[in-house]
Amino acid sequence: MSGLPDCPKCGSKYVYEDGNMIVCPECAHEWPAGADASSDADVKVVKDSNGNVLSDGDSVTIIKDLKVKGSSSVLKIGTKVKNIRLIDDGDHDIDCKIDGFGAMKLKSEFVKKA
């Protein structure tokens, strides 16, 4: 067509330029014309409670007592969690294994980078 890249969200080939942006009329996704379209599509940055960027394999510390759903147990403040995995599962950002509790999903707002 006009040499413009396909939409990174829906794959539509009917994109157009609007100033310095490229716009998809089918899903309304917009991205800068000079940028690589695939680099900003679905990139989620996960930050801890202090604003530090988390990545796979990091160790974190729980900053408040958390009730474990479906159990009478509580994850205590200061519990260290090693080797986390970042996920995109609704509200929860972190998948991990906690000694004494097992597999868990945590929200990044309740942890700080260790």
N, C-alpha and C positions, 0 to 999 in steps of 0.2 A: 504494500500500500504506500505509505509515505516514509518508510524507514524508521518509524517510531517503534519502540519495544512494545510487546504485548503487556497487558495489565498483570502485575505480579499477584494480585489477589484472585481474580476470576479468570484470567487468561484471555480476556477479550482482545480482539485485534482492532476494535473500533475506538482507539484512543485518539485524543487530539491535544494540541498545545494551547495553553491559555497563559499568555505572558511567559514567565519562566517556569511554569508548572506543566506537567502532563496530567490529563484528566481522563478517567474512564467513565463514559456515560452510563454504563450498565450497572456498576456497583458504587460509583461516586468516589472511588479511591483516587487520591492525588499524591504526586511525588515530584521532587525537583527534576527538571529536564536534564541536567548534567549528571545526576547521580545514578548509580547502578540501582535499578529498580528492585532487584532481588535482595539487596543488602538491607533495606529497611522494612521489608515486608514481614512481619511475624518475629521481629527481634524484641525480646522482652528482657529488660534489665531488672534483676531482683536485688533489692537493697535490704540491709538489716535495719534494726530500729535506730541506729546511729547514722544511717545514710551510706554505709560502706557497701560497695558492690560485692555480691556473693557469686561464687562460681562452683561448679561441680568439684567435689573433693575437699572443700573447706571444712573446718571445724567451727562449730558455733556453741554458744552458751545460752541457755534459756534464762530470760530476764524476769519472769514472773511465774508464780505457781499456776500450772495448767491442769484443769480437770480432764481426765481421759474419758471420752464418751463411751458409754457401755461398761464402765468399770467404776469401782469405788476408789481406784488409785489416783494419785496426783503426781504430776511431774514437778519436782521441786525447783525453786529458783537456784540457779548456779549449776544445773545439770549440764554436763558437757556432751555434745553430740559430735561424733567424728564422721568424716567421709560422707557429706550430704550429697544428694542429687537434686538438681533443680527440675521442677515439673511445671506443667501448665494444666492444673486440675481445679478449675473453679477458684475458690478462695485460697486454697493451700498452694504454697510455692515450693515447699521442701519435702522430699521423701527421704527417710532415714531409718536407721536401725538403732534403737536406744537400748543399752545394756540393762537387763532386768525388765524391760517392757516389750521389746520386739519391734516390729515394723510400725512406723508412724508417719503421718503426714502433718507438717507444721506450717504455720503462717510465718512469713519472714518478719512481721512486725513484732513477734514475741521472742526474737533471738538477736544476739549480737555476735559479731565475728570474733573468734578467739585468737 
